[in-house]
Amino acid sequence: MTDINTVAKQFTDFYYTTFDTNRADLQGLYRPNSMLTWEGNQILGASDIAEKLTSLPFDKVQHKVTTLDAQPSDPTLSNMIVSVTGLLLVDDNQHPLQFSQVFQLVPEGGSFYVFNDIFRLNYGA
Amino acid sequence: MTDINTVAKQFTDFYYTTFDTNRADLQGLYRPNSMLTWEGNQILGASDIAEKLTSLPFDKVQHKVTTLDAQPSDPTLSNMIVSVTGLLLVDDNQHPLQFSQVFQLVPEGGSFYVFNDIFRLNYGA
């Protein structure tokens, strides 16, 4: 088995750096059949997903990953589920928000695209 | 498409009720190739997973689901990813712990088994 933890780390480093610097570039990670559930809202396809992500109402955003776990998600061990928990610092708010995000990554041409993406904020216990 | 939100709700109701009342019974939800990552520890197979779950050091435990999201996780729309966030009340501790848990469910004989299971506690921001 490939070291999926390394792949998961590389993917999330790239994903959150891109999210925090130029969200529009995330579109390249999704395909027409990709799914995003953002705070309960279901969005289908790279184009609509990119539109959702770029229209989120924050100027400055920074993700800090707290935990990162990965598992192969199909019998051939080619796809993987990546589960992330962490903190989200939005604009100049001093209080970080906790987030939980799950991806399923599917291999394509030596890299991966995002087939599933589920994002939730937890506003504290 | 089946209403996967209904299935996800039925599954998590059953899973957490069983977890909170008789953890040993969860073994029936896993198969020899099922994977559990519990707080970073990787466990393979129904038998070892059940042993892990039953050996967790709490007597009384109660899960309260805060958010529940589901997506089909393969092109044939038969499998599903279920993402849960919620609160865990352990023994007589008054301070609930936040948890994040992801399942991938695979259909089998009119029901589903758990192929992937990733669990994380967040000890507050």
Interface residues (C-beta under 8 A of the other chain):
Chain A: N33 M35 T37 G40 Q42 T66 T67 D69 Q71 P72 S73 D74 P75 I81 S83 T85 L87 H95 P96 Q98 S100 V102 Q104 F115 N116 I118 R120 N122 G124 A125
Chain B: N33 M35 T37 G40 Q42 T66 T67 D69 Q71 P72 S73 D74 P75 I81 S83 T85 L87 H95 P96 Q98 S100 V102 Q104 F115 N116 I118 R120 N122 G124 A125
